[in-house]
Amino acid sequence: MSADLILERRFEPPLSPVDVLERASDSGWCFKMHRVQWEASYLASTGRTMICWFTAPDAEAARLALRRAGAEIARLWRGTVHDAPVAASPNVVVERSFTAPVVLDDIQAIESAAAWCLESHRVRFARTFFSADRKRMLCLYEAPDAESVRLAQREAAMPVDAVWAFRTLGPEMLPADAARS
């Protein structure tokens, strides 16, 4: 059984999608050695924020591989992944944090009760990353833009730390030889 791990990163200067793919390609051998699978990265349109999703045998394997790749791992956490029943193409993330642990079903119930609000702004839920300590949640949505998601979240009275548009990058975007290494 593998663990889902999320790495939240900030960059100065900003990264481009090409930068991310080059780093992933250069790290492939190390990830393979530690049995870490890069699932996807979500790079903010500004290039200053990124969320990376990995699966690994355990958190320590991911820490070792990421350190060797030169990544700052202060915001690496284990969590669970919850996909929407209907596939969507996410392009906006909502960051949520809680001072005390929450129950995922409680947060999802609030959003479900306000489904009309999401629909009115043409926002569709795609995926949630929920931290094992139950104090952090990253929700991915498909929407016309980040402002549509921000408005829908506000009207639904959902807790929000930040909302930003992103581009999805993944191993399928690597050259064939890099994806195999």
matplotlib code that plots the C-alpha trace (Angstrom):
import matplotlib.pyplot as plt

x = [0.0, 1.3, 0.9, -0.4, 2.0, 1.5, 4.2, 3.4, 6.1, 6.7, 9.2, 11.1, 11.9, 8.9, 9.1, 7.9, 6.3, 9.5, 11.5, 9.2, 9.4, 13.2, 13.5, 11.2, 13.2, 16.5, 15.0, 13.5, 16.4, 16.2, 12.4, 12.7, 15.3, 13.1, 9.9, 8.4, 5.8, 5.2, 1.4, 1.0, 2.0, -0.3, 1.8, 0.1, -0.3, 2.1, 4.8, 5.3, 3.2, 3.0, 1.4, 3.0, 1.3, 3.4, 2.7, 5.4, 5.8, 5.9, 6.7, 10.3, 10.9, 9.4, 11.5, 14.7, 14.0, 12.8, 15.8, 18.2, 16.3, 17.0, 13.4, 12.4, 10.2, 9.0, 5.5, 5.3, 2.4, 0.6, -3.1, -5.9, -7.2, -10.9, -12.0, -15.4, -17.8, -17.7, -14.4, -13.5, -10.4, -9.3, -7.7, -8.2, -7.2, -8.7, -6.4, -8.1, -6.5, -8.2, -7.0, -8.6, -9.0, -12.1, -14.2, -14.0, -17.7, -18.7, -16.8, -18.2, -21.7, -21.4, -20.3, -23.0, -25.7, -24.4, -24.1, -26.4, -23.9, -21.1, -23.3, -24.4, -20.7, -20.0, -17.6, -17.2, -15.5, -12.7, -10.5, -9.6, -6.3, -7.1, -4.2, -3.8, -3.9, -7.2, -6.1, -5.3, -7.3, -6.5, -9.5, -9.3, -12.1, -12.8, -14.0, -13.9, -11.4, -10.2, -12.6, -15.6, -14.4, -13.6, -17.2, -18.8, -16.8, -17.7, -21.4, -21.3, -19.6, -16.7, -13.4, -10.8, -7.1, -6.3, -7.7, -5.4, -5.5, -3.0, -1.7, -1.5, 1.9, 2.5, 4.8, 2.9, 4.5, 8.0, 10.0, 9.5, 13.1, 12.8, 9.5, 11.1, 14.3]
y = [0.0, 3.4, 6.8, 9.9, 12.9, 16.5, 19.1, 22.8, 25.1, 28.8, 30.2, 33.4, 34.0, 32.3, 29.0, 28.3, 25.0, 24.2, 24.6, 22.2, 19.6, 19.9, 19.4, 16.4, 14.9, 15.4, 13.7, 10.7, 8.3, 9.3, 8.9, 5.5, 4.4, 5.4, 4.1, 7.6, 8.3, 11.8, 12.0, 15.7, 19.2, 22.3, 25.4, 28.7, 31.0, 33.4, 30.6, 31.5, 28.7, 25.0, 21.9, 18.5, 15.2, 12.0, 8.4, 6.5, 3.5, 5.9, 9.6, 8.9, 7.6, 10.8, 12.9, 11.2, 11.5, 15.1, 16.2, 14.6, 16.5, 19.7, 20.4, 22.2, 19.8, 21.8, 21.7, 18.0, 16.2, 12.9, 12.9, 11.3, 12.0, 12.4, 12.7, 13.9, 11.3, 12.9, 13.8, 17.4, 19.3, 21.4, 24.8, 26.5, 25.5, 26.6, 26.3, 25.7, 25.4, 24.8, 25.5, 22.2, 18.9, 18.8, 15.9, 15.7, 14.8, 17.9, 20.2, 18.3, 18.6, 22.4, 22.5, 20.0, 22.1, 25.0, 23.1, 25.6, 28.3, 26.5, 25.8, 29.4, 30.4, 27.4, 25.9, 22.1, 20.2, 17.9, 16.7, 17.2, 16.5, 16.2, 16.1, 13.2, 15.6, 16.9, 20.6, 21.2, 20.8, 21.7, 21.5, 21.6, 23.0, 23.4, 27.0, 29.9, 31.6, 32.0, 34.8, 32.6, 30.1, 32.8, 34.2, 30.8, 29.9, 33.2, 32.8, 29.2, 30.4, 28.0, 28.5, 29.8, 30.8, 31.4, 30.8, 30.7, 29.5, 26.8, 24.7, 20.9, 19.3, 15.6, 12.7, 12.3, 15.6, 14.4, 13.1, 9.3, 8.5, 10.7, 9.1, 5.7, 6.5]
z = [0.0, -0.9, 0.9, -0.7, 0.0, -0.7, -1.0, -0.9, -2.2, -2.8, -5.2, -5.7, -8.5, -10.1, -11.9, -15.4, -16.4, -18.3, -15.0, -13.2, -16.0, -16.1, -12.4, -12.5, -15.4, -13.5, -10.4, -12.1, -11.2, -7.5, -7.3, -8.9, -6.4, -3.5, -5.2, -5.2, -8.0, -9.1, -9.7, -10.6, -9.8, -9.8, -10.7, -10.0, -13.0, -11.2, -10.9, -7.3, -5.7, -6.4, -5.0, -5.8, -5.3, -4.8, -3.9, -2.0, 0.2, 3.2, 4.0, 4.7, 1.2, -0.3, 2.1, 1.0, -2.7, -2.4, -0.4, -2.9, -5.6, -3.7, -2.7, 0.4, 2.3, 5.3, 4.0, 3.0, 4.5, 4.3, 3.4, 1.6, -1.9, -2.7, -6.3, -7.5, -8.8, -12.2, -13.7, -14.1, -15.5, -12.5, -12.9, -9.6, -6.1, -2.7, 0.3, 3.6, 7.1, 10.4, 14.0, 15.2, 13.4, 11.2, 9.8, 6.0, 5.8, 7.7, 5.3, 2.3, 3.7, 3.8, 0.2, -0.9, 0.7, -1.3, -4.6, -6.2, -5.5, -7.2, -10.2, -10.5, -10.9, -13.2, -10.7, -10.5, -7.7, -9.0, -6.1, -2.4, -0.7, 3.1, 5.6, 8.0, 10.9, 9.6, 9.7, 6.1, 2.9, -0.7, -3.0, -6.8, -9.0, -12.7, -13.2, -15.7, -13.4, -9.8, -9.1, -9.9, -7.3, -4.8, -5.1, -4.9, -1.7, -0.1, -0.9, 0.4, 3.6, 3.1, 5.0, 2.6, 3.0, -0.6, -4.1, -7.2, -10.8, -11.8, -14.7, -14.2, -14.9, -14.8, -15.7, -19.0, -20.1, -19.7, -22.7, -23.0, -21.9, -18.8, -17.8, -17.8, -15.9]

ax = plt.figure().add_subplot(projection="3d")
ax.plot(x, y, z, "-o")
ax.set_aspect("equal")
plt.show()
